[in-house]
């Protein structure tokens, strides 16, 4: 029984992160508590901003997912160059000890301190009996499960593989914006979401999945891309909730779950050709989700 810290970036809260949370719960025992300690913004966005990876989820969703994974509290540590310059001893004293842990759980690939050279074993040596450190081996499932691998699968359009590593469908969330209204004119009104560069999204193409709004959920045919038929330039997610022609979600937050990829992005030579393909996509979505 005690106060156990589970520490990591936790981007995406994938199955490897969930294993860390489970280990922390086991260390805490029935009467203990688990605090997930995460960093914001992503360290790479401060130390290597030109090559920082796109995030798998927003901070608010990370907090929610960590609590669903077993954290009673989430402590968000602001990542700054000052934090990055701390010695391992300073990090343990100023960041960890201030949270009063009896135990700390980290993944095998967690590093900290100046130059990110210290690991869990060194953390245990620095702690000197003030708290114990459990270093969890990386979760393996046809390769190591990691946020980087999830991103790579999404970039390739392999949303099923990404979902396997996440332990749930990949969900892209955002505020519904006013689009070109072409979907409505064609008989397929869509909820449109922009795709900021800092967030990950599956490869361009058409997918079967679900559209979530408040407590409602609908099967959906989802398009990701620039809409080349109409010479679009900006990438966006467009989700058509099957058989829903009167939804008005402008300005509301929605979530789009990606279940499986149906095809790549295509350019059509006529409006009629596009409508025919959209009908095929809707039918393919029904069949994919019925399985």
N, C-alpha and C positions, 0 to 999 in steps of 0.2 A: 504494500500500500504506500503510495507516495504521489509526488507531482512529477510526471514524466514529460520531458520535452522530446517531440519528434521534429527533427530539423531537416530542412531541405528547400530547394526552390519550388518543388511541387508543381511545376507547370503542367497542366493537364490532369493532375492527380490520377495517373495511370495505375495499373495493377501493382507495379513495383512500389509506388508511393503508398498504395493501400496496404501492402504487406508491412511497410514501416509503421503505419498507423496501427495495424493489428498487433505487431510486436510491442508497441508502446502501451496498448491497452492491457496486454498480458503482464507487462512489467508493473503497471499501475495497480492491478488487482481490483477487487470488488469495491473497495472504498477509496481508491485513488482517483487522480484526474490526469487527463492527457491534454497538453498544450502543443498545438502545431505551431512551429516557428518557421515563418517563410519570409522571403526577401522581395522587396519591391522598390524600384523597378528591377527588371531582370539584370543581374550583374553585367552581362555582356553589353547591355545598352549604355552602361556607364563607362566600362573599360574598353570596349571595342564597338562603338556605336555604328560604324559602317558595316559591320558584319554580324550585328545582333540578330538572333533567330526570331521569326514571327512567333507570337505567343499562341498557345493552344486554347487559352481561355482568359477572360477578363479577371481582374483581381476579385471582384465580388463573387464570381462563380467559383473561383479557386477556394475562397473562404467557405462557401456553401458546401462544396464537394468534400473539403477536409472535415467539416463537421459531420457530414453524412458518413464519412469513413471512420468516425469515432472520436474526433477532437471535441472536448468540452469548450475549449477556447482556442482562438487563433491569434497569435501575436505576430504582427507585421513589422518587420525590421526594415527601416529605410536603408537601402543600399547606396552608399556614397563612396567617393574616393577616400574619404577619411576612414570609413569602415574597412575598405579594401587594404588600407595601409597598416592596419593594426597588426601587431605581432600575434601569434597564436595565443600567447599568455594573456594579452590585453583582451582579445576576443572572448576568451573563457571568463575572465574576471568581469569585464564591463557589460557583456551581452548575456552570457549564459547564467552566471552566478546571480545576476540581478533578478532573474526570474525564479530563483529558489528551487531548482530541481533536486530530486533525489536520484533521478536517472535521466539519461539522454539516449535516444535511439537515432542513429544515422545510417544511411546507406553506405555501402563499400566505396562508392565513388564520390562521397562528400568530402570536399576540401575547404580549408578556411585559412585565415591569416594572410599576411603579406605574401603576395605571389601565389596564393592558394596552394601552398606547399605542405601544409599540415593535414593529417587525416584523422580518422576516428581513434586510431591507436595512440597517436600523440595527444589527442584530446583527453584520453583516459589517463595518460601519464601526468598531464598538467593538472587535472582535476584533483589528484592526490587524495582520494578518499572523500572529497566533498560531495561527489556524485559518481555514479557508475555509468559507464558508456557501453552500449551494445551496438556493435557494428554488424549490420545485416548484409549478407551476400546479395549481389544483384540477382534479380529474378530472371531466370532463363526460360524461354519458350520459343524454340526455333531461333535462337539468338537472344541477346540481352534486350529486355524491355526497357526502353528509355524514351524520354520526350523527343530526342533527336530522331529516333526510328519512327515514332508516330508521325512527326512532321514529314519525314521522307515518304512514308506511305501515302499521306494525304496529297503531297505534291504529285505523286504518281497516279492519283485517283483510286488507290487501293483502300477504299473506306472500310471494307470488311476486315482487312488486316489491322487497320488502325483501331477499329472497334474491339477487336480481339485483345489488343494490348491495353486499351483503355478500360475494358470491362463494361463498356456501354457504347452505344452509338456516338460517333462524334457529333457534337451539337454546335452549330454556328448561331450566335445570338446577336441581335441588334435592333435598332429602331426602324420600323417600316417607313420608307420614304416614298414620295410621289415619283413614279416612273414615267415612261413615255405613253402609258395607257394603251400600248399596242396589244398587250395580252387581253385586256378587256374587250377591245375592238374585235379580236379574233375569237372570242368566246372562252378564253382561258385567263381570267383575272388573276394576277399574281401579287403576292406580298414581296416587295423589293427591298433588299438590304445592300448597303454599300460594303465594300471590302477594304478597310484601311490596310496599308502596307504592314503595320505592326502586328496584325493578327493572321494566323494560319487559316487557310480555307482549301478544300479539295480542288483538284485540277479541273480545268474547264471541261464541261460536258453536261450530260443529263443523268440525274440520279432518281431513284425511288427512295422515299423516306417519309418523314412526318413533319407537320407544321404544328407548333405548340403556341398557344396564346392563353395566358392566365390558366384556368383549369381545363381548357378545351384542347383537344388534339385531333388532327385530321390526317389521313393518308395524303401524301403530296407527291406530285411530280416536280422535280427541282432542277432548275438550270443554273449553271455557274459559267460566267464568261462575259464577253463584251457585246454579244448579240451581233455577230458579223453580217447577218443578212441585211441589217439596217445600218451598217457601218458604225456600230457603237465603238466607243473608245475606252470607257471605264468598266472595270470588272465589277460584277455584282451577283448576288444570289437572288433568284426569282423563284418563288415557291407557289405552285398552284394547288390549293386544297381541293381534292377531287370532289366534284359535285357541289361545290360551294361557290355560288355565283354572286352572292350579296354581302360578302365580308367587307367590312370597312375598318381596316387596322392601321390606318395612317397615324403616325406619331406614337404607336404602341410598341412595346418591346415584345418580340417573338423569338422563338427558338426553332431552328431547322435541324432535324436529325437526318443524317445521311446513312442509309441502310445498304444500298448497293448501286454500282455504276451501271447505267444502261447503254450509254454510247458516248462518243466524243462530241465536241462542238462542230457543227456543220454550217455551211453557208448555203442558203436556198435561193433559187433563181426566180421564184414567184411566191406570191402570197398563198396561192392554192397548194403549192408543194409544201410550204411551211405548215399549213393547217393539217394537211394529210399526215405529216410526220408527227405533229403534236398529238393527234388522235392516236397514232401508234404508240407514242411515249406514254400516254395516259393508260392505254391498255396494258402495256408492258409493266407500268408501275403497279397496277392492280394485281397482275400475275405474280410479280416479284414479292409483293407484300403478303399475298395470300399463302406464300410458301413459308 
